[in-house]
């Protein structure tokens, strides 16, 4: 029971330790002094979000959202260097307005005049007038003063004249360079996409809409998911050849932009307005802003789960494997793995529904506790096996202990049915002999005898010592490990015991000067036995029980008064691989507890050993021994 309680405590400590580590990592980013030290775990959590985007796949892009991209085709068509003259942008706005675009968003910055010449001023004015005529333009800027004002179109007066508003073109980049979030405000100005949404709907976005200062951007997919049209195909009369002569460039069909939102901006890699996204592909700034606008239109659907929810998940998953291991042992590890798979599925389904559950930290707690539980299993199993090896090794040969440990479950070996041979033996006359001796002399003589019988006879022949009964010995051959030659081994051990008895008697004569000799009785019986551990949780004992055992014990008692010191049943004789040359038939006898008579067999060797000198039937005078 103490071992069981210790095992439970170890598993609970593993769960508590895993939860503590995961919580420390989860809460660390909220502690500014240690935020950088735990930045790697934040990156892992961000990467798990990237995986959720990839698993979810692309969503159907909105049909009314079009990116008018300044791409490689545009440069080939226009033969112009960047930045283009503002008269080109004015033509694009005029074309979009003529088509009926409901919103025109420029991810191009016009914070300074085009140039000092009169033509530059004309171009600047043409852009202002185009925006004023359209009445639905949103412009980008990355430079704002303390009041959140930009110098686009010369400042607020020019913006008012052009009937345009300005949004912040900066992006929010995570530590690994990936853009996953959209901010509420930077430099007191909302992102370009959010300002465009407000201009489109007349609805003001507040921090509560985002759920805080930032929220996740709900991308429709990787770069290129949204519909694109080349800038040159929306700029009538802008085409030039390599000699700067006008050429006709195919234009988007008339009315193509009716009722659509057009986001104009660079998408050519050479313009370097590209950003890392949760997907493998990069995304140009204009498409990023289009995703921001669409996320706002959808009500900012992605949001973090509450902190208390994440903490509860960390605690629950951290204790899954330890608690399961207490009841299910190694199957608890499988439960931990299954819990991880189920949680991964739950996290993905929640993401698809808009909730971003923490993944890295609960799974981290689960992984740590699962590995820790596995370690506890192996450590406790190793100690248990060593304990069993030490205890069980006293009863069986070392070579058998390994087999037992392979087949058994620690010290709880349980019961196994075996066809085996049971041996009982007893030293005749020892009880009365020992009554008049000093205790230390009795123990010394008994240990000498038992050592010879067990270590030099039973164990070398593969027998399992079951019990000592004073000077009596019970052993079994063929259990708990099956042995096809169990009868041969038992008979070989019996012969060895007879020889060891002779040596023991010689030792007694040499040590104490006795002329008389001890005799023994041995009973062998083969049949079905049930072997295993019996007892309580505090004390276990290995035994072999059944009718076969009872008969073997009675055979040993029947040798008293017989010419033979060994009796074995016909079942043992028949189980021998080869009949001994000195096999002797004793007769058919009634055995208590058996209905039919049993045929009893013996060995001539046991008869010859009996005739070796006079024996101790009882001992009445032991003064000589006590004197010694």
N, C-alpha and C positions, 0 to 999 in steps of 0.2 A: 504493500500500500504506500510505503514511503517512496519507493521508486516511481510509482504511478503519480503521486503528488508532485515529485520533483520534475517528472516529465511534463506535467501540465504547466508547472511554473515556468519551465524553460520555453515552452511554446508561447505562453502569454508574454514573456519577456521579449521574445523575437517579434511578436506582433506589435508590442508597445514601442520597441526600438525602431522598427520600420516606419511606424506612424510618426514618431517624433522626428526622424530624419526627413521624411517627406513633408511634414508640416513646416519644418525649419526652412527647407528649400522653397516651399510655396509662399511663405510669408516674407522671405528675405527681400524680394524686390520692393516690398513696401517699407523696408528699413533702409533708408538712404545710405547710412554708413557702410552697409555690407552689400549694397545692390550690385556693385561691379563684381564682387567675389562670386556671386551666384548667377552671373549673367548667362552662363552656359545653359542652365536649366531653363531659363526664359526662352533662349533660342530653340531648345528642344520642344518646348510647348508650342512656339510659333511654327516650327516645322510640322508638328502634328496637325496644325490648322491647315497648312499647305496641303497635306495629304488628304484632308477632308474635302477641300476644294477639288482635288484631282479625282477622288472617288465619286463625288457628286456629279462631276462632269459638267459640260456646258449646258446652260439654260437657253431656251429659245430667246434670241435677241429681240428687243422691241422693234417693231416695224417702223416706228416714227422717229427713230434716232439714227442719224447718218453722220459719219465722220468725213469731212471734206479734207483730205490729207494732202499736204505738200510733200509729195513723194518723189521717187526717182523719175517716174513718168513725167511729172510736172517739170522737172529740170530739163528733161530731154525735149519737152514740147516748147518751153518758153525760152530756152537758151539764155537764162538770166541768172545772175548771182544773187545769193541771199544776203541781205534782206531785199525782197522785191519792193518796187516802187508802190507807194500807197494808192496810186491810181488803180493798180491791179486789184488791191483789196476792195476798193470802192466798186469795181465792176462785179466782183464776186458777191458783194452785199446786194448790189442792185439786182443781180440775177436771182438771188435767193428770195429777195423781197418780191420781185415780179412773179416768181413761181408760187408765192403764197406760203413761204416758210413761217411757222408760228413763233420761232425763236432762232436767233442767230448768235452763236457764241464764238468769240475769237480767242483762241489760246495763243495769241501773238501780242507782244507788248508794244504799245505806242506811247511811251512816256516822254519822248523827246521829239522835236520837229525832225522831219526827214532830212533837211539840209538848209543851207543858207540861201540857195538860189530862189529866183521867182518861181521857177517850175516846181521846186520842192514845196513852196507855199501853196501853189495851185493843187498839187497832189494831196497835201494835208487837208486842204479845204474840201476836196472832192470826197475824201473819206468821212469827214465830219458831216457833210451833206447827205451822203449815202446812209449813214447811221440815222440821221434825223428823219430822212424820208421813210426808212424802214420802221423806226420807232420801237424796235424790239431787240436791240443789240446789247450784248454783254461782253465786256472787254476784260482782259487779264492784266495783272501787274504783280510784280514781286517786290515792289518798293513802295513803302507807305510811311507817312510821318506819324508823330505821336497821336494825332487825332484820327488815324486810320484813313488818311486821304492820300490819293495818288496823283501823279502829274500826267496821267493818261489824258490826251487831248488838251493839255495845258493846265489841267486841274479841274476842280468841281464846276467852275463856270462853263468850260468847254464841254464837260460831260453832260451838264444840264442842257446846253444848246443841242448836243447830238442825241439827246434823249437816250442816253446809255448809262449803264451802271457798271461798276468795276468789282471783280472778284479776285481773290488771292490765288495766284497761280502756283504757289509753293506746294510741295507734297510733304507728307509725314513719312519718314523712312525709319524702319526698325533697326536694331543694332546690327543685323546681318545684311542690311542694304535693301531689304524687301519692303515694298509698300503694301501694307495690309490694312491700314486704318485711315480714316478721314477725321480731321480735327474739326472742332466747332469754330474756333477763331485763332488766327495768328496775326499779330500786329493789329488787333481789333477788327480784322476783316475776315469774313467767312470765305471758304474755298470757292473757286470759280464755279464748280458744278452746283454747289448749294445756292450761291447767289443766282445762278441761272434758273434753278428750281423756284426760288422765291419770285423772280421776275415773271416766270411762266404762270405760276398759280396764284400769286398775290398772297401766299401763305408765309408767315415768318417762322423760321426754324429757330428753336430754342435748345439749350443744353439738354432739357428733359427729353426732347425728341431723339437725341443721340444716346441718352442714358449716361451722360457725363461729358467730359471734355473731348473725348474721342470715342469712336466706335468702329467696328469692322466694316470694311467696304465689301459690299456683296457683288463681287464681279460676276458678270454674265458668262465669262470664260476667259481664255488667254487672249493675248493681243491678236487682232484680226477677227474676233467673234462678231463685233458690231459691223454693220454695213459700211463700206467705204466707197468714196468717189474721189478720183484724182482732182486736185485743185484746178489744174489746167482745163478740166472738162466742165468747170463751172465758171470759167473766166472768158467770156466771149471777146474775141478780138485781141487776145493776149498772145496768141501763137507767133513765134518767130523761128526763122531758120538760122543756120550757122552764120549767115551773113547779116543777121538782124533784120531780115525782110519779113513782112507779115505773111503768115501761112494760116490756112484754115485748120483748126483743131476740132475733132468731133466733140460735141457738147452733150451733156446729159439731156434726155428728152424734156421738152417743155412740160411744165407742171409736175416734174418729178419730185420736187420738194414741197408740194402743196400739203399743208398740215403737218409738216415734219419739223424736227429740231435739228439744226445743222451746227455741228461743232467743227470749226476750222482751225487747223494747226499743223505743225510739222510732224511728219511720221517717217521721213527719210532718216536712216541711221546717221548719215553725215551731219545732220543738224543736232545730234546728241541730246534730243529731248526724249529720252527713253528711260524706262524705270523697270526695276525687277518687281515681279509680281509673284503671288503664290504658285503660279504655274511656271513651267520651265521657260516659256517664251517671255521676252520682254514686251513692254507695252509703251507706245508713244503717249506723250502727255495729253494730247487731245482726246484719245480714247479713254485714258484714265479719268479725265474730267467728265466724259460722257457717262462712265460707270458711276461716278460720284452723283451726277444728276439723277441717274436711274435709281440709285440706292435711296436718294431722298424721296423720289416719287413713290417708292415702295414702302416708305415709312421707316427706313433704317432697320431692316428686319433682323439682322444679326446682332446678338447681344450676349455679353458674358453672363454666365450663371452667377448667382449670388455667392459671396464668399462663404457663407455658412453651408451652402449646398456642397461646395468643393471640399470643405473640411469634413463634412459628414461622409462624403464619398471616399476620402483618403482614409478615414478611420475604418469604415466598413470593409474596404478592399484590403487594408492592411492586416485585418484579423481573419480574413477568409481562410487562407491556407493553414495558419496555426490552429484555429478552432476546428477545422475539418480534420486536421492531422491528429488531434487528440482522440477523436472517435474512429476515424477511418485509417489511421496510420499512414502508410505511403500513398494510399488512395487520396489523401488530403492534398497531395501535390497535384494530382490530376484535377481535383476540384479547383485548385488555385489557377491552373492553366485554363480550365473551362471558364472560370469567372472572368479572366482577362479577355478571352474571346467574346464573351457575352457583353462585357463592358465596352469593348471596342465597337461592337455593333450598336449598342445604345448611344454611344457618343456620336456615331455617324448619323443615326436616325434623328437625334436631337439637333445636330447641325443642319440637316436637311429641313428641319422645321424652324430653324432660326436661333436655337439655343446653343451656345458654345460652352460645353462642359469642359472642365479641366481634364486633360488626358494624361499628361506626363507624370503629374504628382500622384494621383491615385494608382496608376499603373506602376509607378516607381515603388510606392508602398507595397503593392501586391507582389512585385518582383522581388523586392528585398525580403519580405516575409516568407515568400515561397522558397527562395534560396536558403534563408535561415532555417525554415522548417525542415528542409531536406538535410541541412547540416545537423540539426538536432536529431533527426531520424538516424543518420549514420553514426553520430557520436554515441547516442544512447544504445544503438544496436551493437556498436563495437564493444562498449562496456558490458552490455548484457551477454554478448557472445563470449567475452573473456571470462565473465563470471560463471557462465554455464560450462565453459571449457575447463575452468579450474575445478568446479564442483563435480561435474559429470566425469571428468578425467580420472577421478578416484575410483570409478566403478567399471570403466571399460578401457580397452587399449586406446592409446593415443591415435592410432590410425582410424579407429571407429568414431572418435569424438568429432573429427571433421565431417564425416558422413552424417552424423546425427545433427550437427549444426546446419548442414545444407538442407536437411529434410525437415528440421524442426523450427518452431517459432519461438526462439529464445528459450526461456525456462518453462514456458507453457507448451510442453511437448504434446499434450493431449493424449488420446488413446489411439493405438494402431493395432489392428489384428494381424497376427503373424502365426505361421506354422513353425514352431520352434521346439527345442528340447530344453526341458527344465531339469536342473540338478539341485538336489538337497544332499547335504553331508553333515555328519555329526561325529564328534570325537567321543568314543565310548568310555564311560567311567570318569570323565574329567570333572563332572560336577561334584561327586563325592570325594574325588581326589583333592579338589581345591578347597574343600570346606575347612580343612585343618591347616592351611597354609597362610602365611602372611599375605596381605593384599598386594604388596609390591611384587612378591614372588609369583603370585597367580597372574598378574598382569604381564610380567616378563615372559612367562612360559606361554601364555595365550597369544601374545603378540608374535612370538617366535613361530608358533604353529600357524596362525592366520596368515602371516606374511608368506610363509612357504606355500600354503594352499592357494592363496590368491595371486601373489606376484609371480610365483614360479609354476603355477599349474593352470589356473582359470584364465588370467589375463593373456598370457602368451598364446593361448589357443583361441582367442577371440571371444571369450565369454564376457558377459555383462554381470558384474556383481550387483545383486539386488539388495541383499540384506545380510547382516550379522545377527545371529540369535545366540548370544553367548559364544560357545564354541561351535555352534552350528553355522552353516553357510548356505545361502540360496543364490543360485546363479542361473542365467538363462543364455542359451546359444541360439542365435537367429533372430533376436529382438534386442533393441528396437530396429536394428539394421538387418534386413533379410540376408540370410546366408544359406545357399542351397546345401552346403555340407554341414549343417548345424549338428546332426547326429554324430558325424565323424569327429567333429571338434569336441563335442561333449564327452565322447568316449576317450579321446586322446587326453583330455583334461583329467578324466577319472584315473587313467593309468598314471599320469604324472602325479596325481595326489597320492596314489598308493606308494609311489617311489619316494615322494617327499615325506610321507609318513615314516618310512624306514629311516630316512636321514634324521627326522625329528626324534625318533626313538633312540638313535645312536647319539644324538646331541644330549638327550636326557641322561643317558647312561654315562657319557663323558663328563657332563656338567654336574650331575647330582649323584652318580653312582648307582642308579637303579638298574636292576636286572630285568624287571618286568617291562612290557611294551604296551603302548596304546594301540587300540584298534579303532576303526571308524566304520560308519555305514554310509553308503552312497546310493541314492535313488535317482534313476534317469527315466524320464517319460517324455515322449514326443507327441505333439498335437497342437491344436489351436489354442493360443493364449491371447489375452488382451494386455498389451504392455503400454505403459505411459506413466505420467506423473499423477500422484494423488496427494491429497492433503488440503491445506488452506493457503491463502495468499501469503501468510507469514512463514509457512514451513511446507516445503514440497518433498515428496519422497518418490523415487522411481520404483515401480513394482511390475510384476507380471501375474495376472490373476486368471482363474478359470479352473475347470475340472482337471485339465492337464497338470496344473500346479499342485492341486490337492492330491492327485494320485502319486506324483513324484515324492511328495512329502511322506505319504504313507508307505511307499516302497522303502524309503530310507529307514523308517521305523521297523519294517519287517525284517531287516537284515539282522536284528538282534537275535542271538541264539542260532543264527544260521552259520553254515560253513563258509559262506561267501560274504565279503564286505561290500559287494556291488550287486544291486538288483536293477534290471532294466526291463521295460515292457517290450512286447513284440513290435509295437509301433516304432520304437527306437531302433530295434534290430533291423526292421524292414527299411528304415530310412538310411541305413548305412550304405555307403557306396560299394563297400567290399566287406564280406563276412570275415571276422577275425578267425585265426586258426585255433585260438584257445576259447572259442565261444562254447558256453556250457548251458544246457537247458536245465533249469532248476525245478520247474513244475508249474502246474496250474493252481492258482491260489485265489481264494476269495479276498477281495479288497473292500474295506469299509467304504460305503458310498457308491459302490458299483454293483449292478445286478448280476452281470455275468462274471465268471471267473476270468482272470487274466493270466496269460502265459508269461512266466518270469524267466529271464535269461541272465546269465552272468559271464564272468571271465575266470578262467582257471587262475590267472594271475592274482585275483583277489583272494582266492582260497589259499594259494601258496603264501601270500603275505600274512594271512591270519595265523598260520602255523609257526610264525617267526617268534619263538619263545613264549613264555607264559604272559598273560595279559592282565591289565587292570580291570577287573570286574567292579571292584570297589577297593578303596584304600582306607584302612583303619589306623595304620601306624605310619606316621610321617615324621617321626622324630629326627631321623637321619637328614631328611630334606631341610627341616627347620634349623637344625644345627648348621648346615651348610649355608 
